[in-house]
Amino acid sequence: MAARKRVVGAVRGRAETIADRWVQLQVQQAAPGTGVRESELREEADALVAALVDGLGSALPVDRIVNAHAGLNRAVTELSLRRARGGESPTATSLAVLALKEALLEAVQESTQDNGDLFSAALLINRLLDAAGALSFDTYVEGREEIIRRQSRQLLGLSTPVVRLWRQVLGVPLIGTLDTARTQVVMENLLQAVQDQEATVAIIDITGVPTVDTAVAHHLMQTVNAVRLMGADCIISGIRPPIAQTVAQLGIDLSTIMTRATLADALSEAIRLTAGSVVRSDAPASR
């Protein structure tokens, strides 16, 4: 308890100096051309040191301050997430938090020269900042994983575009492997486009899909059935001879699905299917 009071007194009376020293230490350890701007470091330092003072002044046990004190937990978490979004490494982020140890120990050393007091204060600061470093690392990793997941979803969306080929006709050109995750994105994007564009025909072109196995065929049939539930016809184009042979050998039944060898053939069929509705929509209103 005495060590905690000593640390609290040292930090509270030298908060601005500690923040300045922490910023200086981070600038010194940052690799050339990398790191956060000094102005941002100062904002982080002010917020974290203030939260640290509040946390130490609370009744929480030292081992629980970082995780249980809302202000300190938020300051460490926001720092880590900001570094994750900025592309800093998790090691550099944790070291930045741990650099606060040196700034705190220097402040305590200015308030007492007793070796026993300094040792007790150092143990307390180590326990506190080790917990902060662990929280920083965990938060950083979770933040980066979320960024990666979001980028993966964005890439999936970009790799499965839905384009308007003709009036009431949509096309989905697929390139590469078609797995469960990508099929789900295709289905969601296509169904939304069918609704938004009031499409009556959707063409899924698999010319760029290298192989079609049982799983791929199952995914395609699921997508076709979903499009049909929206009231639109669905055509699979790009059935090349090797794919046709593979489908036949695997015994996959695509008889319920409209297929065409090329995208041009599929578009011609789509125009034929929509001819009646186009004529009706273009006809002048009767008087």
Disulfide bonds with the S-S distance in Angstrom:
none
